[in-house]
Amino acid sequence: MREDISTMSTGLGQPLVIEGDSAVERNALIPISSLPVGQMDGFTQIAPTSSGYATALQCLTQAIYYEAANEPASGKAAVAQVVLNRLRHPAYPNSVCGVVYEGANARVCQFSFTCDGSLLRTPMARQWNESRRTAQAALAGTTAPEVGTATHYHADYVVPRWAFTLGKLRQIGRHIFYRFPGSVGSERAFSDRWTGVEQIPALNFGRLRAALTARDTVVEDVLPASEAVPGLTVAPHVQDRHASSDVGGRLDTTTTWRLTIPDPTEISNGYRGVISGQGESAGPAPSPAAAAAPASTALPATGA
């Protein structure tokens, strides 16, 4: 099984996705999996009175906002479900911020708003507040039963290669959700518990500013002002996985990153050992707008 999962790679130098209208059509042809959606118990491991709750709430709100700010309420809840599902799965870090910021300072980041400059944008108030309420509900035990044990999703206008190796569960808004095949995607596989520590890693803001500047240049070249979507911080691109009306997040599908799930009996030597030190040297979590660059260097916000 571990070898099977290790083949879930985008593949260097290979055609990775279909984009545009043809992708929407091709996604529609991928059948819904016969695998059960699965039903996850409500996540209540982080008490509101715990020292890590505020930071966990911050990270989960960011993930919902930058990945699904303009998606329907059910779509926001589904993204929150994916984050918390990953927290409980041995293939991922065992904290909210660890999941959300995984790889933020590396070449490949799992939620790419953490490394593509989106965090430098001041959040739009209405969408931020909606995302925060969704995050609070998810941390209080509210689930998104429509996506069950989902650990992946992508926008319907692209077809990533891994879409054919996972179990397609359903589409909500512009996002299509998937679960791992076999026993690694069943409810019993999600047996890990919250680590008890939540920290946002120190970010390279120089790198983030450079990334945002480069993307804004692409936006200006690709999107005339008359066609700009309020809140959209990146130009539509074949590598996007977020919905076209959302405000950030891009999966880099040109890398050789491979997903590996360790054997539960070898967990001490598996993935957990790789991510155990994530964020340990980080300081306290920033406020919603504190992730932006200083006033002298911050770029204008895209929304009201």
Order of alpha helices (4+ residues) and beta strands (2+ residues): alpha-alpha-alpha-alpha-alpha-alpha-beta-beta-beta-alpha-alpha
